[in-house]
Amino acid sequence: MFIEDAPPENDPRWEDLLRRVAETFDDLTLKRGYQYYKQGRVKISDPEDMRHLQAEVAGTVTYRTRVDLEALEDGKCSCPVGRPCKHMTAVLMEWAGYRGYPVPTLANAKTLASRPRPASAGRQQNAEIERLARDAARIPEMRVPQWLDLFDRCLAPVAGQVRNTQYAKQALGLFYKIKPPLSPVAERLFELNALVFLMRHSAETQSNPALGTNTYLGYFTHLAVTDLHEAAMGCLDRPLPVADEPLARDRLLETADIVRTAMLTPGPTQDYELKLYGRLWETWLAPPYGSDALYAEELRKLEDAESGLPAQSKSAWDAAVLRMRFGLADDDRALALLAGESGRLGSAHVALITDMLGELARKEQWSRLLRWLTELGPLMHGRRSKELEAYAGLWDAVVAKLPEAEPGMWSALESLLPSSQPIYEARLLAAGRYEEWIDIQLSFGREPLDYRATELAPLEKEAPHALLPFYHQAIERYVSMKNRASYKSAVKLLKRLAKLYKKMKREARWIEYYELFELRYSRLRALQEELRKGKLS
């Protein structure tokens, strides 16, 4: 789980280690050790050991370093410094990072220790911790917006940290530290809201206001946000328990309101939230919790939100409305919206639509799915291979149930060439449409030697005649290049061609062809030499 191994808030062992590090090492040594840590120079033999750390640190040479966590001054290193050194601090930081502690805090231990700390600050912090614990006891009876307020208050201890994966683990650990036992539905809703809240929070606090559009994420923040999004999608993929729990439906609808608001708010996570919105309605807001009346109510809320909507959010709004029209089986209006999105379909929109159409396949609404696939086809030009594969997979499902739809599938995939080429070719071979597969190879200038003999074996067995033009044209092309390497390739193909004619029991035709070939190119001495080497002459 994403929150695994997150360190507890105000861990006394960590606080004690920070104090002793500040007493043992000077600031310059800590900063140099931090550079070694960042450069990945440390390898600890057993990072689970809570007392003694044995490690190798790559410096001018590889140094063997031993750190005693209970007595830092007793540490030893094979480097020539002869006192607490940067290699020891690098080992400490590698261990701290492995345990989930904030490494930058360790690197700044000396500076932090020198700052005066008013007695009142400690009292205020303790008072806030007590208030938080008291309020957290009410989580089972709280509504979702109150949960979000608690999440925000929990983040105070890690407010100054870089929003990276480690920060996300720590923050989730803080959320779960205050959480009392919850009922099954509440537990799942708490998990989802914690992930979605932290995803948006991490992105907002790391975006770049100078860019104006608020869409910039640093590399490490992007990794954290992506991990949180994947965890949230995984949470939604696990069915919500069916239980008659107080507040279950209300909290679910509050969650939908929160995701909708986030999806319609411009920001670096807007596409992520659109995907979450679609998945929420596909899974958790399906029956028994969902209904046509719920789709209609959500559509009304979206229409109310349209007024004053930022221009950057119009595409997300259209996608959400399309999702509600689809849920209400109002396909005419939904497809009209889809057509209006032509040229603006992002990956989040395609993921949303693919999820929708997957829902039709699961419900076995094949005629309806056929209509959607046909209308969607022209909008799939230039899409990524993964998206096109999903689209083609839905066609496979339709054709398996509605064989009469097969011409439409071939037409749709052919219209998406060259983007759909690998997918189209694979299906041509699977369907035994070998002549059409050969036509594609010839059209795109492919060579038989681009393929291993085993890849062409099915064609040699089932439709050897289809390979003849493929081989003949390639041989002529190789000869026309007039160099030794191309002649060798031509000879290799001639040998394959001879076997092909033999398999077809047309040896006489092969002899006739080869005699004419040899005569026509009798003046190409290098080619004649290669023919003799290949034992064709």
Steps between C-alpha positions, in 0.01 A plus 500: 500500500613856427520599869716204598796578729407867544675626819290614795469866585746636762685166527720541811773281348521734202508810717778345710699406190475855364632639827795258510585557134514876568735435793730258310540648150572851376276663239749467212538125561122460497466693174774294332342178624167615357661539157634143520154378601334684209753354258409146610847410623390305808425129527389377846524126560200485738289819521253321730760499780400760760836502681802447275530593131766340281538669161719567201531859376642580157749786532848531348500129574232287664508557877368258761296690755345395830245716683378429853153651523514502878848656522578702187842602630608133494449469126792395280594556136795378291546849353809703609302769691525323835198669658120516439495539121270568206485128419340432840242775448422365151434156653271658762305679229466187286364316806264789586365505145445123508310532830281777358642793698555844338864493388526881443418548868793277591729692262397825675518360854778741604313804372172392654662431835643852514161668460339625821170328572263699720342299776161623382550335158528157658194562714300617197603196300406265783166674538429460126592131516258454788222684312567294188484174696177612667341595166625186329302287742189634324611385151242213491217754528656779289406594145761499223569880504588466870743221413670733253536765768671245726731397216606861457575537870700175501746640247643772726803290614610436138398835352854605405597183315538447126188340353651170390413133546651494847290801601185323373579190709561711809184702450285189453661353808388805697144465368484135599657562838197701612243271338296287742347169383234557235223297341586333163338766277634791708848345493504495120362851470759626747777338294380651172452849642842493667667413168305754294551778757874439517535477122344842452678650802844382382445644153361834618787570737762413237352665190673796342292820519740677261365285217154646547313179414603319819580180310867449587615214721858429599636156415484351852160655570373354174613155611319541833181625336507213249543244779210654695280498190579135427424410862166685478408323173591169663279586795207566265561174316424308819120481534349708776349268764123476492385577852219686670723751677399839637642783285631258232296644212539859623877465523515340157311793347720748688803323352347537153449873567865538606637314196273699267613833647866398470449381142347833397775706667800575273822354631775249434289204619186579300545208258562264791180616665301453180614137492405459867161658431426253221620200700296608807181502296588175326566306822384643832206700366368204304208309657415443781622850586437653156181548298359693204372762744855543631635551146230760436583682825872501414420638155305783664796579726732511199264732315487727806882504508530602133436867574832671566700188416863583404584440134763241599227289661254496209642178354481320838144626544401367156650161587312487830169593334567236234549245779163590656319492163654159442383382843148608413526316163449834323744398229388754239599796719807323636633424152429857390719617788767250399501629143544852636814387681671404173864609512486565876492145636773464760615177661263558794203529261597183315541313830156622612336390173681163501371434852148592385513264203647224717188538711284431192702185428452376856127564472501329157336797330665412169291706257549808710873434528521456122349843445744663741803332344391606152454864609820504702720369217571830319603660833766236567744620234850543638417351840760304698539128428362404844182699435462354150551148636219556750278632220577198280442264793146635534445437129615139554237459771224639276594288198506185715132563584389679182687341206322732259696790656834365372515714182454807718796397716731458201386830360559679831848354553600563140389863527737546795812399306790556542439548875317168523743307281634245756148438632349472152772262381470274804127464445541434128733210579273368776205508260694325222477803269847437366469676164396821672788464745743469206345807338577697817863383495541599138331837555730592789816371331559215742750223420460125563837509679345740753330190637639179644424188300282374787282813477425430133455124554117526543474673162727243334273229633156657444551736205839452336377660177445827691872518579615474137470872410647594839814292430528580129483877548752493785748294293483747212546789740810344657656431159435859386712630791807343338718439802637186659279518812179538296601210276541280808149600613363420154659153510355436847153583369549293184567196715179566695314546172627166368362324808171684458457383138589147607238509777247614240613214270589747229867410455476546122388859548796560735751359250355720226514810720854432625645435151358832378628676815851361452504595133371851561773575757781298344722810474487570874807300600469568872142376493604187306767433763241522779266270306777240477583539870134446577509188279233639275715483185 
